[in-house]
Amino acid sequence: MKTLQIPKFKKSDKYKFIGFKQVKVKNKMNSKDYIKVASELPGLAVGYCAELYNILESKKPIEITRFYDVRQSPQFLKGHFITVV
């Protein structure tokens, strides 16, 4: 098992950043792990981010705006990343 660090936001305060949540995923991520990570993101993350399946090998942080459609206006999420702990 590996651990991913996901930024958390307070919805009632215009998605103000409040900290991080750690989520455990399998060494070889599957769709259940993807759903577990996406469910921790603020709002309705409708975009597909293929890089999440390879984050454990690449160790590259993924900006959470990649999980949203441009029409959702995810500007308030820029600069926040999912990282491997």
Rosetta constraint file for C-alpha pairs under 8 A:
AtomPair CA 1 CA 24 HARMONIC 6.27 0.50
AtomPair CA 1 CA 25 HARMONIC 5.63 0.50
AtomPair CA 1 CA 26 HARMONIC 4.66 0.50
AtomPair CA 1 CA 27 HARMONIC 5.34 0.50
AtomPair CA 2 CA 24 HARMONIC 5.58 0.50
AtomPair CA 2 CA 25 HARMONIC 5.42 0.50
AtomPair CA 2 CA 26 HARMONIC 6.10 0.50
AtomPair CA 2 CA 27 HARMONIC 5.93 0.50
AtomPair CA 2 CA 56 HARMONIC 7.78 0.50
AtomPair CA 2 CA 84 HARMONIC 7.72 0.50
AtomPair CA 2 CA 85 HARMONIC 7.70 0.50
AtomPair CA 3 CA 22 HARMONIC 6.24 0.50
AtomPair CA 3 CA 23 HARMONIC 5.51 0.50
AtomPair CA 3 CA 24 HARMONIC 4.41 0.50
AtomPair CA 3 CA 25 HARMONIC 6.12 0.50
AtomPair CA 3 CA 84 HARMONIC 6.12 0.50
AtomPair CA 3 CA 85 HARMONIC 5.55 0.50
AtomPair CA 4 CA 22 HARMONIC 5.56 0.50
AtomPair CA 4 CA 23 HARMONIC 5.26 0.50
AtomPair CA 4 CA 24 HARMONIC 6.33 0.50
AtomPair CA 4 CA 25 HARMONIC 7.32 0.50
AtomPair CA 4 CA 82 HARMONIC 6.71 0.50
AtomPair CA 4 CA 83 HARMONIC 5.63 0.50
AtomPair CA 4 CA 84 HARMONIC 4.62 0.50
AtomPair CA 4 CA 85 HARMONIC 5.71 0.50
AtomPair CA 5 CA 20 HARMONIC 6.20 0.50
AtomPair CA 5 CA 21 HARMONIC 5.71 0.50
AtomPair CA 5 CA 22 HARMONIC 4.54 0.50
AtomPair CA 5 CA 23 HARMONIC 6.44 0.50
AtomPair CA 5 CA 82 HARMONIC 5.65 0.50
AtomPair CA 5 CA 83 HARMONIC 5.26 0.50
AtomPair CA 5 CA 84 HARMONIC 6.18 0.50
AtomPair CA 5 CA 85 HARMONIC 6.33 0.50
AtomPair CA 6 CA 20 HARMONIC 5.38 0.50
AtomPair CA 6 CA 21 HARMONIC 5.24 0.50
AtomPair CA 6 CA 22 HARMONIC 6.20 0.50
AtomPair CA 6 CA 23 HARMONIC 7.43 0.50
AtomPair CA 6 CA 37 HARMONIC 7.70 0.50
AtomPair CA 6 CA 40 HARMONIC 7.35 0.50
AtomPair CA 6 CA 41 HARMONIC 7.57 0.50
AtomPair CA 6 CA 81 HARMONIC 7.05 0.50
AtomPair CA 6 CA 82 HARMONIC 4.95 0.50
AtomPair CA 6 CA 83 HARMONIC 6.99 0.50
AtomPair CA 7 CA 17 HARMONIC 7.28 0.50
AtomPair CA 7 CA 18 HARMONIC 7.82 0.50
AtomPair CA 7 CA 19 HARMONIC 5.90 0.50
AtomPair CA 7 CA 20 HARMONIC 4.37 0.50
AtomPair CA 7 CA 21 HARMONIC 6.34 0.50
AtomPair CA 7 CA 41 HARMONIC 7.58 0.50
AtomPair CA 7 CA 80 HARMONIC 6.61 0.50
AtomPair CA 7 CA 81 HARMONIC 6.92 0.50
AtomPair CA 7 CA 82 HARMONIC 6.92 0.50
AtomPair CA 8 CA 17 HARMONIC 6.06 0.50
AtomPair CA 8 CA 18 HARMONIC 5.84 0.50
AtomPair CA 8 CA 19 HARMONIC 5.44 0.50
AtomPair CA 8 CA 20 HARMONIC 5.34 0.50
AtomPair CA 8 CA 21 HARMONIC 6.56 0.50
AtomPair CA 8 CA 40 HARMONIC 7.47 0.50
AtomPair CA 8 CA 41 HARMONIC 6.97 0.50
AtomPair CA 8 CA 42 HARMONIC 7.13 0.50
AtomPair CA 9 CA 15 HARMONIC 5.02 0.50
AtomPair CA 9 CA 16 HARMONIC 5.22 0.50
AtomPair CA 9 CA 17 HARMONIC 4.41 0.50
AtomPair CA 9 CA 18 HARMONIC 5.33 0.50
AtomPair CA 9 CA 19 HARMONIC 7.23 0.50
AtomPair CA 9 CA 42 HARMONIC 6.47 0.50
AtomPair CA 10 CA 14 HARMONIC 7.06 0.50
AtomPair CA 10 CA 15 HARMONIC 4.85 0.50
AtomPair CA 10 CA 16 HARMONIC 5.16 0.50
AtomPair CA 10 CA 17 HARMONIC 6.42 0.50
AtomPair CA 10 CA 18 HARMONIC 6.39 0.50
AtomPair CA 11 CA 15 HARMONIC 4.46 0.50
AtomPair CA 11 CA 16 HARMONIC 7.00 0.50
AtomPair CA 11 CA 42 HARMONIC 7.41 0.50
AtomPair CA 15 CA 42 HARMONIC 7.68 0.50
AtomPair CA 15 CA 76 HARMONIC 7.42 0.50
AtomPair CA 23 CA 36 HARMONIC 7.89 0.50
AtomPair CA 23 CA 37 HARMONIC 7.09 0.50
AtomPair CA 25 CA 29 HARMONIC 6.53 0.50
AtomPair CA 25 CA 33 HARMONIC 5.66 0.50
AtomPair CA 26 CA 30 HARMONIC 7.69 0.50
AtomPair CA 26 CA 33 HARMONIC 7.20 0.50
AtomPair CA 27 CA 56 HARMONIC 7.23 0.50
AtomPair CA 28 CA 53 HARMONIC 7.83 0.50
AtomPair CA 29 CA 33 HARMONIC 5.86 0.50
AtomPair CA 29 CA 34 HARMONIC 7.19 0.50
AtomPair CA 29 CA 53 HARMONIC 5.66 0.50
AtomPair CA 29 CA 54 HARMONIC 7.95 0.50
AtomPair CA 30 CA 34 HARMONIC 6.42 0.50
AtomPair CA 30 CA 53 HARMONIC 7.27 0.50
AtomPair CA 31 CA 35 HARMONIC 6.18 0.50
AtomPair CA 32 CA 36 HARMONIC 6.15 0.50
AtomPair CA 33 CA 37 HARMONIC 6.28 0.50
AtomPair CA 34 CA 38 HARMONIC 6.12 0.50
AtomPair CA 34 CA 52 HARMONIC 7.27 0.50
AtomPair CA 34 CA 53 HARMONIC 7.51 0.50
AtomPair CA 35 CA 39 HARMONIC 5.92 0.50
AtomPair CA 36 CA 40 HARMONIC 6.84 0.50
AtomPair CA 37 CA 41 HARMONIC 7.08 0.50
AtomPair CA 38 CA 45 HARMONIC 6.45 0.50
AtomPair CA 38 CA 67 HARMONIC 7.74 0.50
AtomPair CA 39 CA 45 HARMONIC 7.73 0.50
AtomPair CA 41 CA 45 HARMONIC 6.70 0.50
AtomPair CA 41 CA 64 HARMONIC 7.79 0.50
AtomPair CA 44 CA 68 HARMONIC 7.73 0.50
AtomPair CA 45 CA 67 HARMONIC 5.37 0.50
AtomPair CA 45 CA 68 HARMONIC 5.16 0.50
AtomPair CA 45 CA 69 HARMONIC 7.92 0.50
AtomPair CA 46 CA 67 HARMONIC 6.28 0.50
AtomPair CA 46 CA 68 HARMONIC 5.53 0.50
AtomPair CA 46 CA 69 HARMONIC 6.57 0.50
AtomPair CA 47 CA 66 HARMONIC 6.84 0.50
AtomPair CA 47 CA 67 HARMONIC 4.38 0.50
AtomPair CA 47 CA 68 HARMONIC 4.65 0.50
AtomPair CA 47 CA 69 HARMONIC 5.56 0.50
AtomPair CA 48 CA 66 HARMONIC 7.52 0.50
AtomPair CA 48 CA 67 HARMONIC 5.77 0.50
AtomPair CA 48 CA 68 HARMONIC 7.87 0.50
AtomPair CA 49 CA 66 HARMONIC 6.11 0.50
AtomPair CA 49 CA 67 HARMONIC 5.85 0.50
AtomPair CA 50 CA 54 HARMONIC 7.55 0.50
AtomPair CA 51 CA 55 HARMONIC 6.13 0.50
AtomPair CA 51 CA 62 HARMONIC 7.45 0.50
AtomPair CA 52 CA 62 HARMONIC 7.40 0.50
AtomPair CA 54 CA 58 HARMONIC 6.13 0.50
AtomPair CA 55 CA 59 HARMONIC 5.24 0.50
AtomPair CA 55 CA 60 HARMONIC 6.14 0.50
AtomPair CA 55 CA 61 HARMONIC 7.33 0.50
AtomPair CA 55 CA 62 HARMONIC 7.86 0.50
AtomPair CA 55 CA 83 HARMONIC 7.93 0.50
AtomPair CA 55 CA 84 HARMONIC 7.36 0.50
AtomPair CA 56 CA 84 HARMONIC 6.78 0.50
AtomPair CA 59 CA 83 HARMONIC 7.29 0.50
AtomPair CA 59 CA 84 HARMONIC 6.23 0.50
AtomPair CA 60 CA 83 HARMONIC 7.15 0.50
AtomPair CA 61 CA 81 HARMONIC 5.73 0.50
AtomPair CA 61 CA 82 HARMONIC 5.52 0.50
AtomPair CA 61 CA 83 HARMONIC 4.76 0.50
AtomPair CA 61 CA 84 HARMONIC 7.39 0.50
AtomPair CA 62 CA 66 HARMONIC 7.51 0.50
AtomPair CA 62 CA 81 HARMONIC 5.17 0.50
AtomPair CA 62 CA 82 HARMONIC 5.17 0.50
AtomPair CA 62 CA 83 HARMONIC 6.82 0.50
AtomPair CA 63 CA 78 HARMONIC 7.06 0.50
AtomPair CA 63 CA 79 HARMONIC 6.72 0.50
AtomPair CA 63 CA 80 HARMONIC 5.73 0.50
AtomPair CA 63 CA 81 HARMONIC 4.26 0.50
AtomPair CA 63 CA 82 HARMONIC 6.40 0.50
AtomPair CA 64 CA 68 HARMONIC 7.72 0.50
AtomPair CA 64 CA 77 HARMONIC 6.72 0.50
AtomPair CA 64 CA 78 HARMONIC 7.39 0.50
AtomPair CA 64 CA 80 HARMONIC 6.20 0.50
AtomPair CA 64 CA 81 HARMONIC 5.58 0.50
AtomPair CA 64 CA 82 HARMONIC 6.62 0.50
AtomPair CA 65 CA 74 HARMONIC 6.03 0.50
AtomPair CA 65 CA 75 HARMONIC 7.72 0.50
AtomPair CA 65 CA 77 HARMONIC 6.05 0.50
AtomPair CA 65 CA 78 HARMONIC 6.31 0.50
AtomPair CA 68 CA 72 HARMONIC 6.65 0.50
AtomPair CA 68 CA 74 HARMONIC 6.76 0.50
AtomPair CA 69 CA 73 HARMONIC 7.66 0.50
AtomPair CA 69 CA 74 HARMONIC 7.90 0.50
AtomPair CA 70 CA 74 HARMONIC 6.93 0.50
AtomPair CA 74 CA 78 HARMONIC 7.24 0.50
